[in-house]
């Protein structure tokens, strides 16, 4: 599996450590899930926006076809 180095401030790193410990997980596992969740959420929001635009312009697209 490919790796990635991330840089955090001391405060960010402390917050990450505390949150991961509170959930009984490693910092790596916690950070990995956070990134994957952010990617999936971005994709979901994009798809929702695209669906909205297509629906809003449906009549215009029909007329232009």
N, C-alpha and C positions, 0 to 999 in steps of 0.2 A: 504494500500500500504506500502511496506517495505521502510525503510529509510536507509540512509548512511551518515555518517559524513565525511567531507573532511577537510583537513588542507591546508591553503594557506599562503604564505608569505603576509606581509602587502601590498607589491607592487602588487602581483597577485590579492589580494582581491580588491584593489583599481581599478585595470584594469577591473576586472569582474563587479564591481559595475558600473563603467563608461559605459562599453559596454552595460550592461543590461538596464541602464537608457536611453542610446541613442536609444535603440530599443523599449523603453516603456514597458519593461518586468521586472519581478522580477528576482533577481539573481538566485533563485532556478529554475525557468522555463528556463532561459538562460543556466545554467549549465546542467540541465537535457537534453535539446536538444543537447548540445555539446557532451555529453557522448553518447547518442543514435546515433548521426551522426557518431561519431568515430567508434562505434561498427559496424554500417552498412557499413561504408567505408572499414573497415578491412575485413569484410566478402566478400564484392564485390571484393577487390583486391585478396583475397585468391581464390575465384572462377575463376577470370580471369587467375590467375597463373595456377590453376589446368587445366583449359581448354587449355591453351597454351601447357602445358606439354603433355596432352593427344593427342593433335593435332600433336605436334612435334614427338611424339613416336608412332604415329598411324601405320606407316609402319612396324616398328620393332615389335610392339605388334602383328600385323597380321602374321608376319613371325614366331613368337615364338608360336603362338596358334596351 
